[in-house]
């Protein structure tokens, strides 16, 4: 019975993609290689956008970079994919 | 409102931007590409059962679930409308947008396997993440059509209807806002959008916003 319960928990954990907690701040972002990631409410980073894939689909090279823009939602800051030729792309990706 | 106007006999044509047969052809194309089937939600016993369960749990009223939400399970897409027939809340363009949104869920299903469905049901943060990704297609389609992106915060707040917590909504809003920055710079992030834009560019280029390449 006990082994069945452990197996069930393991299976649920496996299928639900249990992963180590990064202890990151909710909404924090970073570049991991050329992938933009964002910190979820569960304290782990998850992929926001794979800039290599974006490059393939957009027909132009995109790189992960930090942006700081004012939009109708207010000020938006964080890491995302921007065109390689964009001024933000030259600002470094590790801010 | 627009869907209701489009559904009116005779005068409805005045409000039609994309033709019903174009919407139908678009759905057909996406279904062929992703090997999906479309089922009318009201006719599906499994959706009636889900609606009852959600109602009983107090998560969402039965009628609201059946009338306002399109649902995807695996490769079956349950729509609360007949594709190509406009009605209140489901104008023709919104039927195109929801088609791409739901097919992005199929992409997630293909990419993640069973863990997509399990985490969607069991983990509110994951559900917010999957939906934020799918709603990104709505942003991408809006940009293609109008050359602007709508409020990311307003879209993210819809996730309250999915049982997500305020903190999940906050992350989704930021994720969508950052995606919108990329989209305005020409990025196509979602695979389903990439596939859809290929068809839309070829068959209904008149709908594309001027200046969007």
Contacts between the chains, C-beta under 8 A, distances in Angstrom:
chain1	res1	chain2	res2	distance
A	12	B	118	7.1
A	12	B	122	7.3
A	14	B	115	7.5
A	15	B	114	5.4
A	15	B	115	4.7
A	15	B	118	4.2
A	15	B	119	7.4
A	16	B	115	6.3
A	16	B	118	5.2
A	16	B	119	4.6
A	16	B	122	5.6
A	16	B	123	5.8
A	16	B	126	7.3
A	17	B	112	7.6
A	17	B	115	4.9
A	17	B	119	5.7
A	17	B	126	7.4
A	26	B	167	6.0
A	26	B	170	6.8
A	26	B	171	6.2
A	27	B	170	6.3
A	27	B	171	5.7
A	27	B	174	4.9
A	29	B	174	7.8
A	29	B	178	7.0
A	36	B	178	7.2
A	38	B	171	6.5
A	38	B	174	6.6
A	38	B	175	5.3
A	38	B	178	7.4
A	39	B	171	7.5
A	40	B	125	4.7
A	40	B	128	7.7
A	40	B	129	6.4
A	40	B	168	7.7
A	40	B	171	5.6
A	41	B	124	7.9
A	41	B	125	4.7
A	41	B	128	7.6
A	41	B	165	6.6
A	41	B	167	4.1
A	41	B	168	5.2
A	41	B	170	7.8
A	41	B	171	5.8
A	42	B	123	7.5
A	42	B	125	4.5
A	46	B	129	5.8
A	48	B	175	5.6
A	48	B	178	6.4
A	48	B	179	7.2
A	49	B	179	6.7
A	49	B	182	6.5
A	49	B	187	7.6
A	49	B	189	5.1
A	53	B	189	7.8
A	53	B	191	7.9
A	54	B	182	7.0
A	54	B	187	5.0
A	54	B	188	6.9
A	54	B	189	5.4
A	57	B	188	4.4
A	57	B	189	7.4
A	57	B	191	7.2
A	57	B	194	4.2
A	58	B	186	5.8
A	58	B	187	5.2
A	58	B	188	4.8
A	60	B	186	6.5
A	62	B	182	7.4
A	62	B	187	5.9
A	67	B	178	7.1
A	67	B	181	5.2
A	69	B	181	5.6
A	71	B	152	7.8
A	71	B	177	6.5
A	71	B	180	6.9
A	71	B	181	7.5
A	72	B	151	5.7
A	73	B	151	5.6
A	73	B	152	5.2
A	73	B	153	4.9
A	73	B	173	7.2
A	73	B	177	5.3
A	76	B	174	7.6
A	76	B	177	4.5
A	76	B	178	6.3
A	76	B	180	7.8
A	76	B	181	6.1
A	78	B	174	6.6
A	78	B	178	5.0
A	79	B	178	7.3
A	80	B	178	4.1
A	80	B	179	6.7
A	80	B	181	5.6
A	80	B	182	4.9
A	81	B	182	4.7
A	81	B	187	5.5
A	81	B	189	7.2
A	82	B	181	7.5
A	82	B	182	6.5
A	82	B	185	5.7
A	82	B	187	8.0
A	83	B	185	5.5
A	83	B	186	6.4
A	83	B	187	7.9
A	86	B	185	6.2
